[in-house]
């Protein structure tokens, strides 16, 4: 039985919670799936600012190219802003790439008429809202609700996080008419079940949603050959152009170019 290899790539430069994340995700995996959790080697410890995302982008792309070289079937970029998602799909060769924001939004759009996203800080909302519209799901968006907590604070005082989460979910349901809730940060992992039981509506853990989307896309690729189209949005840059501009060396992105005999 061929096993599927997934890489959960934390797009930040700290690994203190990697084992905890792996232990959390394992029960959700298909029996054919092997998952590894890895952080980028250098960069920032959170992605709450556009600048921090720019700082980390090359390392994210570098790790995805390495994952493809190492034989992974899919890579999940761990950040609800979906940093480098389109860029990664564009320069990758055959690997499936997913991210939490896109995966959660499409799932929520199926599970109910409108969804609300529970974010950490108001600062995050413009980029996330722009992504929802980019994915074609603007009509499905009921609201964003902020906890006024940073990424690194969710698990420092979990009782406070739960209290704020309950308050904002209640408002999203009663005032914004949300039928589905998305926890709009992967570091909000571990809270969805009790929120779901309390409010009796789907509450999506974006970390889980992205991993399951990756599994699904790998399975569809295996069984039907469906994968990312290369004639438009995810068209790969011309090999000759990237080679002429020496981009593999200039950008320090080993594996960007095809090697002899690598093309199928």
Secondary structure, DSSP 8 states (H G I E B T S, - for coil): ---EEEEEEESSS--TTHHHHHHHHHTTS-TTEEEEEEE-SSS-S---SHHHHHHHHHHHHHHHHHHHHTT-SEEEEE-TT-TTHHHHHHH-SS-EEEEHHHHHHHHHHHHSS-EEEEES-GGGHHHHHHHHHHTT-GGGEEEEEE----GGGTTTSHHHHHHHHHHHHHHHHHHH--SEEEE-SGGGTT-HHHHHHHHTSEEEEHHHHHHHHHHHHHHHHHHH-----SSSTT----HHHHHHTTHHHHTT-TT-S--TT---
